[in-house]
Amino acid sequence: MINAAHIILYSTNAEADRVFIRDVLGLAGVDAGDGWLVFKLPPAEIAVHPTDGLDKHEFYLMCDDIEKTITELTAKGITISEPISEQRWGRLISIKLPSGADLSIYQPRHPTAYDLEG
């Protein structure tokens, strides 16, 4: 049935953000045609949270060690736009994409679905 997920990030500077994801974050990808890069993500999971407001969607990258990730990213010249914040569910930072948008990364404190065997 479902065999993958496709996530879309909207950007005011898509080309720069694509290059950043490929060259700085190091994600492999394919050209889907006319330079539209589609990147392979690490294992992923999806959660559904209740809301009383409008429906919205969020995207986070995950890591095993937030301090190590910060060190690796800043060595590549990446700006940390939001320093580590301690959440009950994990340790969270945001980095700045070339377009100026923030991209969140967190070290989970909860069991993760990608650890399931199968």
DSSP file (Angstrom, degrees, kcal/mol; ACC not computed):
  #  RESIDUE AA STRUCTURE BP1 BP2  ACC     N-H-->O    O-->H-N    N-H-->O    O-->H-N    TCO  KAPPA ALPHA  PHI   PSI    X-CA   Y-CA   Z-CA
    1    1 A M              0   0    0      0, 0.0     2,-0.4     0, 0.0     0, 0.0   0.000 360.0 360.0 360.0-103.6    0.0    0.0    0.0
    2    2 A I        +     0   0    0      1,-0.1     3,-0.1     3,-0.0     0, 0.0  -0.635 360.0 166.5 -76.7 129.1    1.9    3.1    1.2
    3    3 A N        -     0   0    0     -2,-0.4     2,-0.3     1,-0.3    -1,-0.1   0.411  58.4  -2.0-125.0   1.1    5.6    2.7    0.4
    4    4 A A        -     0   0    0      2,-0.0     2,-0.3     0, 0.0    -1,-0.3  -0.975  59.8-121.5-171.4 175.3    7.0    6.2    0.9
    5    5 A A        -     0   0    0     -2,-0.3     2,-0.5    -3,-0.1    -3,-0.0  -0.979  12.2-152.5-132.2 147.9    6.3    9.9    1.8
    6    6 A H        -     0   0    0     -2,-0.3     2,-0.4     2,-0.0    -2,-0.0  -0.982  13.6-167.3-122.8 119.0    6.9   13.0   -0.3
    7    7 A I        -     0   0    0     -2,-0.5     2,-0.5     2,-0.0    -2,-0.0  -0.881   5.1-154.7-109.3 136.1    7.4   16.2    1.7
    8    8 A I        -     0   0    0     -2,-0.4     2,-0.5     2,-0.0    -2,-0.0  -0.949   4.5-165.3-114.7 126.5    7.4   19.6    0.1
    9    9 A L        -     0   0    0     -2,-0.5     2,-0.4     5,-0.0    -2,-0.0  -0.951  16.6-143.7-104.0 124.0    9.1   22.7    1.5
   10   10 A Y        -     0   0    0     -2,-0.5     2,-0.3     2,-0.0    -2,-0.0  -0.724  25.6-177.8 -87.6 139.1    8.0   25.9   -0.1
   11   11 A S    >   -     0   0    0     -2,-0.4     3,-0.5     1,-0.1     4,-0.1  -0.986  40.2-144.7-142.2 144.7   10.8   28.4   -0.5
   12   12 A T  T 3  S+     0   0    0     -2,-0.3    -1,-0.1     1,-0.3     2,-0.0   0.564 111.9  31.7 -81.2  -9.2   11.3   32.0   -1.7
   13   13 A N  T 3> S+     0   0    0      1,-0.1     4,-2.2     2,-0.0    -1,-0.3  -0.529  73.4 166.5-143.5  70.8   14.7   30.8   -3.1
   14   14 A A  H <> S+     0   0    0     -3,-0.5     4,-2.6     1,-0.2     5,-0.2   0.864  73.5  54.6 -59.3 -41.6   14.2   27.2   -4.0
   15   15 A E  H  > S+     0   0    0      1,-0.2     4,-2.3     2,-0.2    -1,-0.2   0.937 110.7  45.0 -60.7 -47.4   17.4   26.8   -6.0
   16   16 A A  H  > S+     0   0    0      1,-0.2     4,-2.3     2,-0.2    -1,-0.2   0.903 114.2  49.2 -63.8 -41.1   19.6   28.0   -3.1
   17   17 A D  H  X S+     0   0    0     -4,-2.2     4,-2.5     2,-0.2    -1,-0.2   0.872 109.9  52.0 -67.6 -35.7   17.7   25.8   -0.6
   18   18 A R  H  X S+     0   0    0     -4,-2.6     4,-2.4     2,-0.2    -2,-0.2   0.930 110.9  47.1 -63.4 -45.1   18.1   22.8   -2.9
   19   19 A V  H  X>S+     0   0    0     -4,-2.3     4,-3.6     2,-0.2     5,-0.5   0.908 112.0  51.6 -62.1 -42.1   21.8   23.3   -3.2
   20   20 A F  I  X>S+     0   0    0     -4,-2.3     5,-2.2     1,-0.2     4,-2.0   0.932 110.6  47.3 -59.1 -48.6   22.0   23.8    0.6
   21   21 A I  I  <5S+     0   0    0     -4,-2.5     6,-2.1     3,-0.2    -1,-0.2   0.896 120.3  39.4 -62.8 -40.1   20.2   20.5    1.2
   22   22 A R  I  <5S+     0   0    0     -4,-2.4    -2,-0.2     4,-0.2     4,-0.2   0.961 128.3  27.1 -73.0 -53.3   22.4   18.7   -1.3
   23   23 A D  I  <5S+     0   0    0     -4,-3.6    -3,-0.2    -5,-0.2    -2,-0.2   0.832 131.3  30.3 -87.2 -34.1   25.8   20.2   -0.6
   24   24 A V  I  <<S+     0   0    0     -4,-2.0    -3,-0.2    -5,-0.5    -4,-0.1   0.901 128.3  35.1 -94.9 -48.8   25.6   21.3    3.0
   25   25 A L  S   <S-     0   0    0     -5,-2.2    -3,-0.2     2,-0.1    -4,-0.2   0.706 100.8-135.7 -79.0 -17.6   23.2   18.8    4.6
   26   26 A G        +     0   0    0     -6,-0.4     2,-0.4     1,-0.2    -4,-0.2   0.753  43.0 159.4  76.0  25.6   24.6   16.1    2.3
   27   27 A L        -     0   0    0     -6,-2.1    -1,-0.2     1,-0.0     2,-0.1  -0.693  37.2-129.4 -84.5 132.2   21.3   14.5    1.3
   28   28 A A        +     0   0    0     -2,-0.4    12,-3.2    12,-0.2     2,-0.3  -0.440  37.0 168.2 -74.7 151.2   21.4   12.5   -2.0
   29   29 A G  E     -A   39   0A   0     10,-0.3     2,-0.3    -2,-0.1    10,-0.2  -0.939  29.5-125.1-154.4 176.6   18.9   13.2   -4.6
   30   30 A V  E     -A   38   0A   0      8,-2.4     8,-2.7    -2,-0.3     2,-0.8  -0.918  28.4-115.5-125.6 153.5   17.6   12.8   -8.1
   31   31 A D  E     -A   37   0A   0     -2,-0.3     6,-0.2     6,-0.2     3,-0.1  -0.828  22.3-167.2 -88.8 112.6   16.7   15.3  -10.8
   32   32 A A        -     0   0    0      4,-3.1    -1,-0.1    -2,-0.8     5,-0.1   0.446  64.8 -59.9 -79.8   0.6   13.0   14.8  -11.4
   33   33 A G  S >  S+     0   0    0      3,-0.2     3,-1.7     0, 0.0    -1,-0.3  -0.078 117.1  25.4 126.0 134.4   13.3   17.0  -14.5
   34   34 A D  T 3  S-     0   0    0      1,-0.3     3,-0.1    -3,-0.1    -2,-0.0   0.809 131.5 -55.3  57.8  34.0   14.3   20.5  -15.3
   35   35 A G  T 3  S+     0   0    0      1,-0.2     2,-1.3   -20,-0.0    -1,-0.3   0.534  92.8 145.9  80.8   5.3   16.5   20.8  -12.2
   36   36 A W    <   -     0   0    0     -3,-1.7    -4,-3.1     2,-0.0     2,-0.3  -0.647  37.1-156.1 -78.8  97.9   13.8   19.8   -9.7
   37   37 A L  E     -A   31   0A   0     -2,-1.3     2,-0.5    -6,-0.2    -6,-0.2  -0.573  11.2-166.1 -79.7 135.9   15.8   17.9   -7.2
   38   38 A V  E     -A   30   0A   0     -8,-2.7    -8,-2.4    -2,-0.3     2,-0.3  -0.994  16.3-146.6-121.2 125.0   14.0   15.4   -5.0
   39   39 A F  E     -A   29   0A   0     -2,-0.5     2,-0.5   -10,-0.2   -10,-0.3  -0.680  11.0-124.3-102.1 144.8   16.1   14.2   -2.0
   40   40 A K        -     0   0    0    -12,-3.2   -12,-0.2    -2,-0.3    -1,-0.0  -0.712  32.2-151.8 -79.5 129.6   16.3   10.9   -0.2
   41   41 A L        -     0   0    0     -2,-0.5     3,-0.1     1,-0.1    -1,-0.0  -0.651  17.0-107.9 -98.1 157.7   15.5   11.4    3.5
   42   42 A P  S    S-     0   0    0      0, 0.0    -1,-0.1     0, 0.0   -15,-0.0  -0.195  70.1 -51.1 -66.8 176.0   16.7    9.3    6.4
   43   43 A P  S    S-     0   0    0      0, 0.0     2,-0.3     0, 0.0    71,-0.1  -0.149  71.6-162.2 -48.4 148.1   14.1    7.0    8.0
   44   44 A A        -     0   0    0     -3,-0.1     2,-0.3    69,-0.1    17,-0.0  -0.835  16.8-164.3-133.2 167.0   11.0    9.0    8.9
   45   45 A E        -     0   0    0     -2,-0.3     2,-0.4    68,-0.1    67,-0.0  -0.954  11.5-141.5-145.7 163.8    7.9    8.8   11.0
   46   46 A I        -     0   0    0     -2,-0.3     2,-0.3     2,-0.0    -2,-0.0  -0.990  13.4-172.8-131.5 140.0    4.6   10.7   11.2
   47   47 A A        -     0   0    0     -2,-0.4     2,-0.5     2,-0.0    -2,-0.0  -0.949  14.8-144.9-128.6 150.9    2.6   11.8   14.2
   48   48 A V        -     0   0    0     -2,-0.3    -2,-0.0     0, 0.0     0, 0.0  -0.973  18.0-170.0-119.5 118.8   -0.9   13.3   14.4
   49   49 A H        -     0   0    0     -2,-0.5     2,-0.1     1,-0.0    -2,-0.0  -0.843  24.0-114.6-108.2 143.2   -1.5   15.9   17.1
   50   50 A P        -     0   0    0      0, 0.0     2,-0.3     0, 0.0    -1,-0.0  -0.398  34.7-175.2 -72.3 153.3   -4.9   17.3   18.1
   51   51 A T        -     0   0    0      2,-0.1     4,-0.1    -2,-0.1     0, 0.0  -0.995  32.0-160.7-147.6 147.2   -5.7   20.9   17.5
   52   52 A D  S    S+     0   0    0     -2,-0.3     3,-0.1     2,-0.1    -1,-0.1   0.510  84.1  57.5 -97.5  -9.8   -8.5   23.3   18.3
   53   53 A G  S    S-     0   0    0      1,-0.3    -2,-0.1     3,-0.0     2,-0.1  -0.038 107.3 -41.8-100.4-156.6   -7.3   25.7   15.6
   54   54 A L        -     0   0    0      1,-0.1    -1,-0.3    -2,-0.1    -2,-0.1  -0.405  67.4-100.2 -70.0 147.1   -6.6   25.4   11.9
   55   55 A D        +     0   0    0     -2,-0.1     2,-0.3    -3,-0.1    -1,-0.1  -0.412  51.2 169.5 -62.9 143.1   -4.9   22.3   10.6
   56   56 A K        -     0   0    0     -2,-0.1     2,-0.4    -3,-0.1    -3,-0.0  -0.957  24.6-136.8-149.3 166.5   -1.2   22.8    9.9
   57   57 A H        -     0   0    0     -2,-0.3     2,-0.3     2,-0.0    -2,-0.0  -0.956  14.1-165.4-128.6 147.0    1.8   20.6    9.1
   58   58 A E        -     0   0    0     -2,-0.4     2,-0.4     2,-0.0    -2,-0.0  -0.923   6.0-153.5-130.3 155.3    5.3   20.8   10.5
   59   59 A F        +     0   0    0     -2,-0.3    45,-0.6   -52,-0.0     2,-0.4  -0.996  15.2 175.2-133.5 127.7    8.6   19.2    9.3
   60   60 A Y  E     -b  104   0B   0     -2,-0.4     2,-0.3    43,-0.1    45,-0.2  -0.987  23.0-141.2-129.5 139.6   11.6   18.4   11.6
   61   61 A L  E     -b  105   0B   0     43,-2.7    45,-2.3    -2,-0.4     2,-0.3  -0.706  26.5-142.9 -87.3 154.9   14.8   16.7   10.8
   62   62 A M  E     -b  106   0B   0     -2,-0.3     2,-0.3    43,-0.2    45,-0.2  -0.876  18.7-178.8-121.6 153.5   16.0   14.4   13.7
   63   63 A C        -     0   0    0     43,-2.0     3,-0.2    -2,-0.3    42,-0.0  -0.938  31.3-132.3-143.3 165.1   19.5   13.6   15.1
   64   64 A D  S    S+     0   0    0     -2,-0.3     2,-0.3     1,-0.3    43,-0.1   0.737  99.0  26.6 -89.1 -25.7   21.0   11.4   17.8
   65   65 A D     >  -     0   0    0      1,-0.1     4,-2.3    41,-0.1    -1,-0.3  -0.878  62.2-167.2-144.8 103.4   23.2   14.1   19.4
   66   66 A I  H  > S+     0   0    0     -2,-0.3     4,-2.5     1,-0.2     5,-0.2   0.868  89.6  51.6 -64.5 -39.3   22.2   17.8   19.1
   67   67 A E  H  > S+     0   0    0      2,-0.2     4,-2.4     1,-0.2    -1,-0.2   0.931 111.9  46.5 -63.9 -44.2   25.5   19.2   20.3
   68   68 A K  H  > S+     0   0    0      1,-0.2     4,-2.5     2,-0.2    -2,-0.2   0.903 112.4  51.3 -62.8 -41.1   27.5   17.1   17.8
   69   69 A T  H  X S+     0   0    0     -4,-2.3     4,-2.6     2,-0.2     5,-0.2   0.911 109.2  50.1 -63.3 -42.8   25.0   18.1   15.1
   70   70 A I  H  X S+     0   0    0     -4,-2.5     4,-2.9     2,-0.2     5,-0.3   0.928 110.7  50.1 -60.8 -45.0   25.4   21.8   16.0
   71   71 A T  H  X S+     0   0    0     -4,-2.4     4,-1.7     1,-0.2    -2,-0.2   0.926 112.9  46.2 -59.7 -45.9   29.2   21.4   15.8
   72   72 A E  H  X S+     0   0    0     -4,-2.5     4,-0.7     2,-0.2    -1,-0.2   0.907 115.7  45.8 -64.1 -42.3   29.1   19.8   12.4
   73   73 A L  H ><>S+     0   0    0     -4,-2.6     5,-2.3     1,-0.2     3,-0.9   0.919 112.0  48.7 -70.3 -43.8   26.6   22.3   11.0
   74   74 A T  H ><5S+     0   0    0     -4,-2.9     3,-1.6     1,-0.3    -1,-0.2   0.833 104.7  60.4 -67.8 -29.4   28.4   25.4   12.3
   75   75 A A  H 3<5S+     0   0    0     -4,-1.7    -1,-0.3    -5,-0.3    -2,-0.2   0.764 104.2  51.5 -64.6 -23.7   31.7   24.0   10.9
   76   76 A K  T <<5S-     0   0    0     -3,-0.9    -1,-0.3    -4,-0.7    -2,-0.2   0.348 126.5-104.4 -92.2   4.4   30.0   24.2    7.5
   77   77 A G  T < 5 +     0   0    0     -3,-1.6     2,-0.2     1,-0.3    -3,-0.2   0.605  67.4 154.4  85.7  11.9   29.0   27.8    8.1
   78   78 A I      < -     0   0    0     -5,-2.3     2,-0.5    -6,-0.1    -1,-0.3  -0.549  41.6-128.0 -77.2 137.4   25.3   27.1    8.9
   79   79 A T        -     0   0    0     17,-0.4    17,-2.2    -2,-0.2     2,-0.9  -0.730   8.7-142.6 -86.0 127.7   23.6   29.7   11.1
   80   80 A I  E     -C   95   0B   0     -2,-0.5    15,-0.3    15,-0.2    -1,-0.0  -0.824  20.2-177.4 -86.4 109.9   21.8   28.3   14.1
   81   81 A S  E    S+     0   0B   0     13,-1.5    14,-0.2    -2,-0.9    -1,-0.2   0.746  72.3  30.6 -86.3 -24.3   18.8   30.6   14.2
   82   82 A E  E    S-C   94   0B   0     12,-1.7    12,-1.7    -3,-0.1    -1,-0.3  -0.966  84.6-137.8-133.7 117.3   17.2   29.2   17.4
   83   83 A P  E     -     0   0B   0      0, 0.0     9,-0.1     0, 0.0    -2,-0.0  -0.066  49.6 -57.1 -66.7 174.5   19.6   27.8   20.1
   84   84 A I  E     -     0   0B   0      9,-0.1     2,-0.4     7,-0.1     9,-0.2  -0.270  56.1-171.5 -55.6 128.3   18.9   24.6   21.9
   85   85 A S  E     -C   92   0B   0      7,-2.3     7,-2.5    -3,-0.2     2,-0.7  -0.984  21.8-128.0-120.9 139.8   15.6   24.6   23.7
   86   86 A E  E     +C   91   0B   0     -2,-0.4     2,-0.3     5,-0.2     5,-0.2  -0.765  31.5 178.5 -89.8 115.8   14.6   21.9   26.0
   87   87 A Q  E >   -C   90   0B   0      3,-2.8     3,-0.6    -2,-0.7    -2,-0.0  -0.754  41.8-115.5-109.5 160.2   11.2   20.4   25.2
   88   88 A R  T 3  S+     0   0    0     -2,-0.3     3,-0.1     1,-0.2    -1,-0.1   0.801 118.9  44.0 -65.7 -24.5    9.5   17.6   27.0
   89   89 A W  T 3  S-     0   0    0      1,-0.2    20,-2.7    19,-0.1    21,-0.6   0.509 128.2 -44.9 -98.0  -8.1    9.7   15.5   23.8
   90   90 A G  E <   -CD  87 108B   0     -3,-0.6    -3,-2.8    18,-0.3     2,-0.5  -0.975  64.6 -67.0 166.2-177.8   13.3   16.5   22.8
   91   91 A R  E     -CD  86 107B   0     16,-2.1    16,-2.4    -2,-0.3     2,-0.4  -0.918  53.1-161.5-105.2 123.1   16.1   19.0   22.4
   92   92 A L  E     +CD  85 106B   0     -7,-2.5    -7,-2.3    -2,-0.5     2,-0.3  -0.853  19.7 163.7-118.6 137.8   15.2   21.5   19.6
   93   93 A I  E     - D   0 105B   0     12,-2.5    12,-2.5    -2,-0.4     2,-0.4  -0.900  21.8-142.6-134.1 168.3   17.2   23.9   17.4
   94   94 A S  E     -CD  82 104B   0    -12,-1.7   -12,-1.7    -2,-0.3   -13,-1.5  -0.993  10.0-157.5-130.0 144.5   16.5   25.7   14.1
   95   95 A I  E     -CD  80 103B   0      8,-2.7     8,-2.3    -2,-0.4     2,-0.5  -0.829  22.4-114.4-114.9 158.8   18.9   26.4   11.3
   96   96 A K  E     - D   0 102B   0    -17,-2.2   -17,-0.4    -2,-0.3     6,-0.2  -0.821  23.4-149.3 -96.8 124.5   18.7   29.1    8.7
   97   97 A L    >   -     0   0    0      4,-3.2     3,-2.2    -2,-0.5   -80,-0.1  -0.486  33.6-104.0 -80.1 160.6   18.2   28.1    5.1
   98   98 A P  T 3  S+     0   0    0      0, 0.0    -1,-0.1     0, 0.0   -84,-0.1   0.809 122.4  60.6 -55.6 -29.9   19.6   30.3    2.3
   99   99 A S  T 3  S-     0   0    0    -86,-0.2     3,-0.1     2,-0.1   -87,-0.1   0.641 120.9-109.1 -71.1 -13.4   16.1   31.5    1.6
  100  100 A G  S <  S+     0   0    0     -3,-2.2     2,-0.1     1,-0.4    -1,-0.1   0.262  78.3 129.9 100.3 -10.4   15.9   32.9    5.1
  101  101 A A        -     0   0    0     -5,-0.1    -4,-3.2     1,-0.1    -1,-0.4  -0.399  57.6-119.7 -74.5 154.4   13.4   30.2    6.3
  102  102 A D  E     - D   0  96B   0     -6,-0.2     2,-0.4    -3,-0.1    -6,-0.2  -0.719  19.6-162.6 -92.9 146.2   14.0   28.2    9.4
  103  103 A L  E     - D   0  95B   0     -8,-2.3    -8,-2.7    -2,-0.3     2,-0.2  -0.997  17.0-138.0-127.6 124.6   14.4   24.4    9.4
  104  104 A S  E     -bD  60  94B   0    -45,-0.6   -43,-2.7    -2,-0.4     2,-0.4  -0.582  18.6-175.5 -89.1 144.5   14.0   22.7   12.8
  105  105 A I  E     -bD  61  93B   0    -12,-2.5   -12,-2.5    -2,-0.2     2,-0.4  -0.998   8.6-177.2-133.9 135.9   16.1   19.8   14.0
  106  106 A Y  E     -bD  62  92B   0    -45,-2.3   -43,-2.0    -2,-0.4   -14,-0.2  -0.984  29.9-138.4-140.2 154.3   15.6   17.8   17.2
  107  107 A Q  E     - D   0  91B   0    -16,-2.4   -16,-2.1    -2,-0.4   -43,-0.1  -0.929  40.6-131.1-101.1 109.5   17.1   15.1   19.3
  108  108 A P  E     - D   0  90B   0      0, 0.0   -18,-0.3     0, 0.0     4,-0.1  -0.269  23.5-169.0 -68.8 148.3   14.1   13.0   20.4
  109  109 A R  S    S+     0   0    0    -20,-2.7   -19,-0.2     2,-0.1     3,-0.0   0.281  70.9  75.3-107.5   3.4   13.5   12.0   24.0
  110  110 A H  S    S-     0   0    0    -21,-0.6   -21,-0.0     1,-0.1     2,-0.0  -0.723  97.9 -84.2-112.9 160.7   10.8    9.6   23.1
  111  111 A P        -     0   0    0      0, 0.0     2,-0.4     0, 0.0    -2,-0.1  -0.379  49.8-136.8 -59.1 144.6   10.8    6.2   21.4
  112  112 A T    >   -     0   0    0      1,-0.1     3,-1.3    -4,-0.1     4,-0.2  -0.868  10.5-139.5-111.7 143.0   11.0    6.6   17.6
  113  113 A A  G >  S+     0   0    0     -2,-0.4     3,-1.8     1,-0.3    -1,-0.1   0.784  99.8  68.1 -67.3 -28.0    9.0    4.7   15.1
  114  114 A Y  G 3  S+     0   0    0      1,-0.3    -1,-0.3   -71,-0.1   -69,-0.0   0.631  89.7  65.6 -70.7  -9.4   12.1    4.4   12.8
  115  115 A D  G <  S+     0   0    0     -3,-1.3    -1,-0.3     2,-0.1    -2,-0.2   0.549  77.5 111.3 -84.1  -7.5   13.6    2.1   15.4
  116  116 A L  S <  S-     0   0    0     -3,-1.8     2,-0.2    -4,-0.2    -3,-0.0  -0.390  70.6-124.6 -64.9 141.3   10.9   -0.5   14.7
  117  117 A E              0   0    0      1,-0.2    -1,-0.1    -2,-0.1    -2,-0.1  -0.560 360.0 360.0 -81.9 151.6   12.2   -3.6   13.0
  118  118 A G              0   0    0     -2,-0.2    -1,-0.2     0, 0.0    -2,-0.0   0.451 360.0 360.0 140.9 360.0   10.5   -4.7    9.8
